[in-house]
Amino acid sequence: MIRSVCGYCGVGCGLEYESEKLIGDVTYPVNHGKVCSKGVSELVSIQTPTRLLRPHKRKSIQEPLAICSWEEAIDTIADKIHHTRKEKIGFYLSGQLLTEDYYIANKLAKGFIGTNNIDTNSRTCMASAVVAYKKSLGADFVPVRMEDIFQSDLLILAGANTAEAHVVFHNQIKKAKKLGLKIVVIDPRYTDTAEIADLYLPLKVGSDIDFFNLLSKRIIDEKLYDQEFIDESIENFDSFINKFKRVPVTKMLKRTGLSKEQFEEFWQLYQASPRIITAWTMGLNQSSQGVDKNLALINTHLLTGKIFKEGCGPLSLTGQPNAMGGREVGGFATMLAVHLGFDKESIKKVANFWQTEKIDNKPGLTATQMLQANLDMLVICHTDPVYKLPNRNRVEGLIAKIPFFVEINAYENSESAPYAHIRLPAAPWGE
């Protein structure tokens, strides 16, 4: 029997493989043997006829790709790195990578090539939550666990369709509901998740900050805040209070699209709940105001002290299995390694550990910046920017201009493949 963890969403379910059969691991604390349709299809992802099985190479994207040996492909890449200025080289990784792979890629780029231009597609899904957690809590970590819903009184789901995106967690939510958990779903769309809600709030697109600031205003006005927690743990509370004296409540409520009655019904449920978890995902994160939306949400927990306690806290739900693992080892252009920055002390510490003198002291280019920076070389690994990033035509035009583009992927039918000069096959989940 082989045990592993599912490679799809951020729930991280344990799986068992034996005799050509894939089942949930009953001993795994996350899913207790439960799996969704995505998890049980992991074997299909290995056996699909669209697998990329051999390295391919060409000099120009106008030429057809031709099979080559691993030695030829690696030698070509190494030679290109050697003859390219380090600031003109970029690596674009993925939340699908194992932590060890992330670590090696980060060490290669920052420690031995000397470029901090290494980033990940996790930036477009989790960077908003990361920055908000760091600004509000001082560190990039999630202060609540999924299983805390069984100790909570109220679960607020904002911009999160767990019924489709985090299925095993959603089934746990339904189980907790039978035990008394109340559920509020905040979403412009009436989703499958809204079907199980005690209260559904059809917020207008883009009004999340207004909604959570209205909630903070009500908490302040009715003195529902936790003064003891604030005195011990919160900075700038008086300044925060003063700002909320001038909040235009009527105008903000109108922007949310909710009626007074809808917000009042929500408030009655909120103020009657001693333990509250607010969970969110891409509905808040993937926005030009993503960080501010996250901060507005987190502030409601800091005001009430409903954080760092069982059954309470702001719970960001990630979309990929190892977005957090990648950040832990430094898979962002804006950090060096293990959450260390580019200050002299951190660089010295990492340089001594890696035994290198090539670490640059400036943050690198983020994923989107790399595409606009006229790089001479870009390596992408387990991601598909042409398919994933917004404004497809623009992305295609930018990638087509890169003189040397390397794609590492387990599958041959990616939408970035037409622009690759070298394609390297990768082992998918289970291999």
C-alpha positions in Angstrom: 0.0 0.0 0.0 1.2 3.5 -0.9 0.0 6.5 1.0 0.0 10.1 -0.4 -1.9 13.4 -0.3 -4.2 14.5 -3.1 -2.7 17.0 -5.6 -5.9 19.0 -6.3 -7.4 21.6 -4.0 -6.1 23.0 -0.7 -8.0 20.6 1.6 -5.1 18.1 1.4 -6.9 14.8 1.7 -5.0 11.6 2.4 -5.1 8.9 -0.2 -4.2 5.2 -0.4 -3.2 3.2 -3.5 -3.2 -0.5 -3.6 -3.9 -3.1 -6.3 -4.7 -0.4 -8.9 -7.3 1.1 -6.6 -7.3 4.6 -5.1 -9.3 5.2 -1.9 -9.3 7.7 0.9 -7.0 7.1 3.9 -9.2 6.5 6.9 -6.3 7.2 9.3 -5.7 10.7 7.8 -6.9 13.5 10.1 -8.0 15.8 7.3 -10.5 13.7 5.4 -10.9 10.5 7.5 -11.2 8.4 4.4 -13.5 10.7 2.5 -12.6 11.8 -1.1 -14.3 13.7 -3.8 -14.5 13.1 -7.6 -11.3 15.1 -8.1 -9.4 12.9 -5.7 -10.5 9.6 -7.0 -9.6 10.8 -10.6 -5.9 11.1 -9.7 -5.2 7.8 -11.4 -6.8 9.2 -14.6 -4.3 12.1 -14.6 -1.4 9.6 -14.8 -3.0 7.3 -17.5 -4.2 10.0 -19.8 -3.0 9.8 -23.4 -2.1 13.5 -23.3 1.0 12.9 -21.2 4.2 14.5 -22.3 6.7 11.7 -22.2 9.9 12.9 -23.8 11.9 16.2 -24.0 11.3 18.4 -27.0 13.4 21.1 -28.5 13.5 23.7 -31.3 15.4 26.9 -32.1 12.4 29.0 -33.1 8.7 28.9 -32.2 8.1 29.0 -36.0 9.7 25.5 -36.2 8.0 22.3 -35.1 9.2 20.8 -31.8 11.4 17.7 -32.2 12.2 15.0 -29.7 15.6 15.3 -28.1 17.6 13.5 -25.4 17.5 14.7 -21.8 21.2 15.4 -22.0 20.8 17.6 -25.0 17.9 19.5 -23.4 19.7 20.1 -20.1 22.9 21.1 -21.8 21.1 23.6 -23.9 19.3 25.1 -20.8 22.6 25.2 -18.8 24.4 26.9 -21.7 21.7 29.5 -22.0 21.8 30.3 -18.3 25.6 30.6 -18.4 25.4 33.1 -21.2 22.4 35.2 -20.0 22.6 38.0 -17.5 21.1 36.9 -14.2 18.5 39.7 -14.1 17.2 38.6 -17.5 16.4 35.1 -16.2 13.1 34.2 -14.6 11.4 31.1 -13.0 7.6 30.8 -12.8 6.6 28.0 -10.4 3.3 26.5 -9.2 1.4 25.6 -6.1 1.3 22.0 -7.6 5.0 21.5 -6.7 6.2 19.5 -3.8 7.9 21.5 -1.0 11.2 19.8 -1.8 11.0 20.8 -5.5 10.1 24.4 -4.5 13.1 24.5 -2.2 15.6 23.2 -4.9 14.2 25.6 -7.5 14.4 28.6 -5.1 18.0 27.6 -4.1 19.1 27.2 -7.7 17.7 30.6 -8.8 18.5 32.8 -5.8 21.5 31.0 -4.4 23.5 29.8 -7.5 22.2 31.7 -10.5 21.9 34.8 -8.5 18.4 35.9 -9.7 15.5 36.6 -7.4 13.2 36.5 -10.4 11.4 33.4 -9.1 7.7 33.5 -8.4 4.6 31.3 -8.5 1.1 31.1 -9.8 0.1 31.1 -6.1 0.6 34.9 -6.3 -2.6 35.3 -8.3 -4.7 33.3 -5.8 -3.0 33.7 -2.3 -0.9 36.9 -2.4 -3.8 39.0 -1.2 -4.3 36.8 1.9 -0.5 36.6 2.5 0.0 40.3 2.6 -3.2 40.9 4.7 -2.1 38.3 7.3 1.4 39.8 7.4 0.0 43.4 7.8 -2.6 42.4 10.4 -1.0 39.5 12.3 2.7 40.1 11.6 3.2 36.7 9.9 2.0 34.6 7.0 0.0 32.0 8.7 -3.6 30.9 9.1 -4.8 31.1 12.7 -7.6 28.6 12.5 -8.0 25.0 11.3 -10.7 23.5 9.1 -11.8 21.1 11.9 -12.5 24.2 14.2 -15.9 24.4 12.5 -17.0 21.7 14.9 -16.3 24.1 17.9 -17.7 27.1 16.2 -21.2 28.6 16.4 -21.2 30.6 13.1 -19.4 30.0 9.8 -19.4 32.9 7.4 -18.4 31.9 3.8 -17.4 35.0 1.7 -16.6 34.5 -1.9 -16.1 30.8 -1.4 -18.1 28.0 -3.2 -16.9 25.1 -1.1 -19.5 22.8 -2.6 -17.5 22.8 -5.8 -14.0 23.9 -4.9 -13.4 22.2 -1.5 -15.8 19.3 -1.5 -14.5 17.3 1.4 -14.4 20.3 3.6 -17.9 21.2 2.4 -19.2 17.8 3.5 -17.6 18.5 6.9 -19.5 21.8 7.0 -22.8 20.0 6.4 -22.0 17.6 9.2 -21.2 20.5 11.6 -24.5 22.1 10.5 -26.4 19.1 11.8 -24.6 19.6 15.1 -25.8 23.2 15.4 -23.4 25.3 13.3 -25.1 28.3 11.6 -23.9 29.2 8.1 -24.0 32.5 6.3 -23.0 32.6 2.6 -22.0 35.9 1.0 -21.7 35.7 -2.7 -23.1 37.6 -5.8 -24.1 34.2 -7.2 -26.5 31.8 -5.6 -24.2 28.8 -5.6 -24.5 25.2 -4.5 -22.9 26.3 -1.2 -25.8 28.8 -0.7 -28.2 25.9 -0.7 -27.0 24.9 2.8 -26.9 28.4 4.3 -29.1 29.6 7.1 -28.7 33.1 5.5 -27.7 34.0 2.0 -26.5 37.5 1.3 -26.3 38.4 -2.4 -23.6 41.1 -2.1 -22.9 43.2 -5.2 -19.7 42.5 -6.9 -16.8 44.6 -5.5 -18.6 45.7 -2.3 -16.9 43.3 0.1 -14.9 46.1 1.9 -18.1 48.1 2.4 -19.8 45.0 3.9 -17.1 44.1 6.4 -16.5 47.8 7.3 -20.3 48.1 8.0 -19.9 45.1 10.3 -16.9 46.7 12.1 -18.9 49.9 12.4 -21.8 48.0 14.1 -19.4 46.2 16.4 -17.9 49.5 17.5 -21.3 51.3 17.9 -22.7 48.5 20.0 -19.5 48.0 21.9 -19.2 44.4 21.0 -15.5 44.7 20.8 -13.2 42.8 23.2 -11.5 45.6 25.2 -9.2 43.2 27.1 -8.0 41.6 23.9 -7.5 45.0 22.3 -5.5 46.3 25.2 -3.2 43.3 25.1 -2.8 42.7 21.4 -4.1 45.5 19.1 -2.3 48.6 17.9 -3.9 51.9 16.7 -7.3 51.0 18.1 -8.2 54.7 18.9 -7.3 55.8 15.4 -9.4 53.0 14.0 -12.4 54.0 16.1 -12.0 57.7 15.0 -12.0 56.7 11.3 -15.2 54.8 11.8 -17.0 57.8 13.3 -17.1 59.2 9.7 -18.3 56.0 7.9 -21.2 56.8 5.6 -23.4 53.8 6.7 -26.4 54.5 4.4 -24.2 54.9 1.3 -22.1 51.8 2.1 -25.2 49.7 2.6 -26.6 50.8 -0.7 -23.3 49.9 -2.4 -23.6 46.3 -1.1 -27.0 45.9 -2.6 -28.4 44.6 0.7 -31.5 45.9 2.4 -31.5 47.1 6.0 -33.6 44.0 6.9 -31.0 41.7 5.3 -28.1 43.3 7.2 -30.1 43.3 10.4 -30.9 39.6 10.1 -27.2 39.0 9.6 -26.3 41.2 12.6 -28.7 39.3 14.9 -27.1 36.0 13.9 -23.6 37.5 14.3 -24.0 39.1 17.7 -25.6 36.0 19.1 -22.6 33.8 18.1 -19.8 33.5 20.7 -17.5 31.7 18.3 -17.2 32.7 14.7 -15.1 31.6 11.7 -15.0 33.6 8.5 -13.7 31.6 5.5 -13.0 33.0 2.1 -11.1 32.2 -1.1 -10.8 33.6 -4.7 -14.0 35.7 -4.5 -12.1 38.1 -2.2 -8.5 37.4 -3.2 -8.6 37.8 -7.0 -9.2 41.5 -7.0 -7.3 44.7 -7.4 -8.5 45.4 -3.9 -7.8 41.9 -2.6 -5.5 42.9 0.3 -7.9 45.6 1.5 -10.8 43.1 1.3 -8.9 40.6 3.4 -7.9 43.3 5.9 -11.5 44.5 6.3 -12.5 40.9 7.1 -9.7 40.2 9.5 -10.4 43.4 11.4 -13.8 42.1 12.4 -12.0 39.2 14.2 -9.4 41.5 15.8 -12.1 43.8 17.1 -14.1 41.1 18.7 -11.1 39.0 19.9 -12.6 36.0 18.0 -9.2 34.8 16.9 -6.5 32.5 18.3 -9.2 30.6 20.0 -10.7 27.2 19.2 -13.7 27.7 16.8 -12.8 31.3 15.9 -10.7 33.1 13.3 -10.2 34.2 9.7 -9.7 31.1 7.5 -8.3 31.6 4.1 -9.0 28.6 1.8 -6.3 28.1 -0.7 -7.0 26.7 -4.2 -3.8 24.6 -4.6 -2.3 21.8 -2.5 1.0 23.4 -1.8 0.7 27.2 -2.0 1.7 27.5 1.6 4.6 25.0 1.3 6.0 27.0 -1.5 6.0 30.2 0.6 7.5 28.4 3.6 10.7 27.7 1.6 10.8 31.0 -0.3 8.9 30.5 -3.5 8.1 34.2 -3.9 10.2 36.9 -5.6 9.5 39.1 -2.6 11.1 36.8 0.0 14.5 35.0 0.2 13.7 31.7 2.0 11.7 30.5 5.0 10.0 33.9 5.3 13.3 35.7 5.5 13.7 39.0 3.6 16.6 40.6 1.7 18.2 42.4 4.6 21.9 41.8 5.3 21.4 39.5 8.3 19.0 37.3 6.4 21.2 37.1 3.3 24.2 36.2 5.4 22.3 33.5 7.2 20.9 31.9 4.0 24.2 32.3 2.1 26.1 30.5 4.9 23.6 27.7 4.9 23.6 27.4 1.1 27.4 28.0 0.9 27.1 30.6 -1.8 28.0 34.2 -2.4 25.6 35.0 -5.3 22.5 36.1 -3.5 21.2 39.4 -4.7 20.0 41.9 -2.1 16.9 43.2 -3.9 13.5 41.5 -4.4 12.9 40.0 -7.8 10.2 40.3 -10.3 6.8 38.9 -9.5 5.0 36.5 -11.9 3.2 39.2 -13.8 6.1 41.6 -13.8 8.4 38.9 -15.4 6.1 38.7 -18.4 6.4 42.5 -18.9 10.2 42.8 -18.2 11.6 41.7 -21.6 13.4 38.7 -20.1 15.8 36.7 -22.2 14.9 33.4 -20.5 11.8 32.1 -18.7 11.3 28.7 -17.1 7.8 27.7 -16.2 7.0 24.7 -14.1 3.6 23.0 -13.7 1.7 26.2 -14.6 0.0 27.5 -17.8 0.1 31.3 -17.9 -1.6 31.6 -21.3 -4.6 29.7 -19.9 -4.5 31.1 -16.3 -3.7 34.8 -16.5 -6.2 37.4 -17.6 -6.0 39.2 -20.9 -5.0 36.1 -22.9 -4.0 38.0 -26.1 -1.7 40.2 -24.2 -0.1 37.3 -22.3 0.5 35.4 -25.6 2.1 38.4 -27.1 4.5 38.9 -24.2 5.5 35.2 -24.0 6.0 35.0 -27.7 8.7 37.7 -27.4 10.8 35.8 -24.9 13.9 34.5 -26.8 14.2 31.3 -24.7 11.1 29.8 -23.1 11.3 26.5 -21.2 8.2 24.6 -20.1 8.2 21.8 -17.6 4.9 20.0 -17.6 3.4 16.5 -17.3 1.1 17.0 -20.2 1.5 17.9 -23.8 -1.6 19.9 -24.4 -0.9 23.0 -22.3 -1.9 26.3 -23.9 1.6 27.8 -23.3 3.3 25.0 -25.2 3.1 26.7 -28.7 5.6 29.3 -27.4 8.2 26.9 -25.8 11.7 26.4 -27.2 12.2 23.4 -24.9 9.6 21.2 -23.2 10.6 18.9 -20.4 8.2 16.1 -19.2 7.5 16.0 -15.5 6.2 13.3 -13.2 2.6 14.0 -12.2 1.0 13.0 -8.9 1.7 9.4 -8.0 4.9 8.9 -10.0 
